[in-house]
């Protein structure tokens, strides 16, 4: 990693202060977002956003595609995620502003329509993901406690998430710490109970090396990597809180790579444990796969306790996704890619309340339709477009120098990341392409509507 002299500026003004240890410490001027996210909070933020519904809700779907060797697509997905994470580490530390991939596209391509579509893809992926997680909350895990209409539960859940998001970034991050610890405890419980099961002479650890009879191991692994990749998405959301990270040049890369590595270890262990305890075909038929694993161990852990843990983990993923979506909308409005109203911030809380309200309403509407598997694959499709743009952007922007220190990724990794994105895109179903295409078409329409509105305003003036 190469570093350059450290001077960070915001709108032409210095945004740093020198601490007692001589290091630059970012502070936020009036009217901007508060730099309240420390290294540990950022690590937990990313880990909490990655860990969650991907495993709690979709590991059964992965096992139904490959069999017992679910670790193979999980490791492939982790490798692909790490390649793109390198590009984010460079760009976030080079341009630590809210807005993420849309801002990088604007700097790299100088084409407003491209910047808008990248941002809109990211925004769409965020709200689609939140809608899918809300559907998961209203499913079998919640049914353990109360019989309620899933759509009603999803809408109420998203309203609560929106309220917490508006409460404040620091408060949301602290809640995230607690919820992440609870969610990780669920994975520890699964691995520990399966370990006890194996100690009693039960279980089938040999399944971890078995693929389905009619599945080619290589092709099956690549195909299942699409859903497995959904388990790792979420790290990119951290780019949209860059403006709220204290000393991002040092903090961000460590937190990003550390969180992804930790998530990978957890996922592989849970995947092996799941197929050890439950036949892959039966695991794929369950809408609460890890709950099925807990019951199969026969250890006697109450089903309601694990359902509660699963609900907390899924809820945490939704909270962090909505934090990303609202900050992205805020950042895009700051750069003129969305209406200026989305940049309004609560005077005391300093949170983008209009952006939070808008993204919450859209997520509620999306929760009314679709199933979790389709929504998950659509999220991956949209994010692959974003990742393609970001990986190319980091190569284009390497020639542009800034006045502060930042992380640098070797050029070979973004190139490999582009190839990995193209590989995953080639495996998407036609139904997913149609669903994603409709969303992008809506984005194009909104873009030209906004342009026409801007021109009319100029004529009036």
Secondary structure, 3 states (H helix, E strand, C coil): CCCCCCCCEECCEECEEECCCCCEEECCCCCCCCCCECHHHHHHHHHHHHCCHHHHCCHHHHHHHHECCHHHHHHHHHHHHHHHHHHHHHHHHHCCCCCCHHHHHHHHHCCHHHHHHHHHHHHHHHHHHHHHHHHHHCCHHHHCCCCCCHHHHHHHHHHHHHHHHHHCHHHHHHHHHHHHHHHHHHHHHHHHHHHHHHHCCCCCHHHHHCECCCCCHHHHHHHHHHHHHHCCCCHHHHHHHHHHECCHHHHHHHHHHHHHHHHHHHHHHHHHHHHHHCCHHHHHCCCCHHHHHHHHHCCCCCHHHHHHHHHHHHHHHHHHHHHHHHHHHHHHHHCCCCCHHHHCCCCCCCCCHHHHHHHHHHHHHHHCCCCHHHHHHHHHHHHHHHHHHHHHHHHHHHHCCCCCCCCCCCHHHHHHHHHHHHHHHCCCCHHHHHHHHHHHHHHHHHHHHHHHHHHHHHHHC
